Amino acid sequence: MATDKRKVQEINAGSMADIAFLLLIFFLVATTMNVDTGIARNLPPMPPENQQVEDLKVRVRNVLPVLINGRGDLFVGRAGEQEYLDIHQLKDRAKEFLLNPMDDPNLPEKEMQEFDLPDGSKWTYAVGKGVLSLQTTKDTQYQNYIMVQNELTRAVNEIRDEVARAKFQKKFAELAEGERAVVAKAVPMSISEAEPRDLAGRN
């Protein structure tokens, strides 16, 4: 009895690699990648090597410590002068510190600086040297940390709005790029972050 010995044709796999390559290209082009974004902060510069200890002590007035512990309690002020605040009080407290409207010697120093405006004119403004120093404990919850960050940022943004309205009669967000850059220099986002603390007795 005769058997059918016809060969089964092999499948040409040469084009499969091309198809896979095209699918890969399509995936890379069509997919949006998530990009992690951070919170922009201007950290205070390192002091010069020849900085005297006495000079550093004087500048303690320029720093407002803001501590959030593991229970979500908020303490504002230097050691020995800390006060408990509700989260809703923080923005106004931070604004008062940064602006120092009465030139209180216990609040931040100010330095008159001259800025070049986009129209070629000059603008002199008293730039505050205050820094909001956010401190946490090792068990501070991330949600509480973000809430405090938001309130500190709101304080700076409101000051920028007030300065922009006074100088340009517009909100900060409505300013042209050059004007916005000048106001941002006059009112820097001076929020620093300290290393988490271990406060077993308080948290």
Residue, then its C-alpha position, 0 to 999 in steps of 0.5 A: m500500500a502506497t503511503d503519502k510521503r509529501k513533505v509538509q511545508e515549513i512556515n517561513a518565520g522570517s517575517m515574524a521577527d519583523i512583526a514583533f519589531l513593529l509591535l515593539i515600536f508601536f508599544l513604545v510610541a503609543t505608551t505614556m511613561n509615568v514620570d515621577t515629579g518632586i517638590a521644588r525647594n530652594l535649600p539654604p546654602m552651606p556656610p563658608e568655612n571661615q563662618q564664625v559661630e557667633d554669626l551662625k547664632v544670629r541667623v537662627r532668627n531666619v529659620l522657623p522649624v516646623l515639626i510634624n510627629g507620628r501622631g500628626d501633631l504639629f509644633v512650630g518654633r525653635a526648641g523651648e519656644q515651640e507652640y502647638l498649631d492646627i494645620h489650618q493655622l500653619k499658612d498664616r503663621a508661616k506668612e507672618f514669619l516670612l514677611n516680618p511686617m513689623d521688622d521684629p528682631n526675632l523674625p527674619e532679616k531683610e535685604m534690599q535687592e535691585f531687580d531688572l524688569p523686562d521693560g528695562s526699569k529697575w525695581t528695589y524690594a526687601v527680600g526676606k531671608g526666612v527659611l521654613s524648616l520642615q522636620t519629621t519623625k521616623d513614623t510621620q505619615y506621608q499624608n500628614y507630611i504632604m498636608v504640611q508641605n501644601e500649607l507651607t507652599r500656599a504661604v509662599n504662593e500667597i505672598r507671591d500673589e500679593v507682591a505681584r498684585a502690588k507691583f504688576q496689578k496681576k496674580f502671580a500665575e497671570l504674569a508674563e514669564g519675565e515678570r514671574a521670574v522676578v517675583a520668584k526671586a523676590v519671594p523665593m520658595s525657601i522651604s528646607e527639609a531636615e533629617p527625620r528625628d527620633l522623638a520617642g517621648r513626643n510621638 
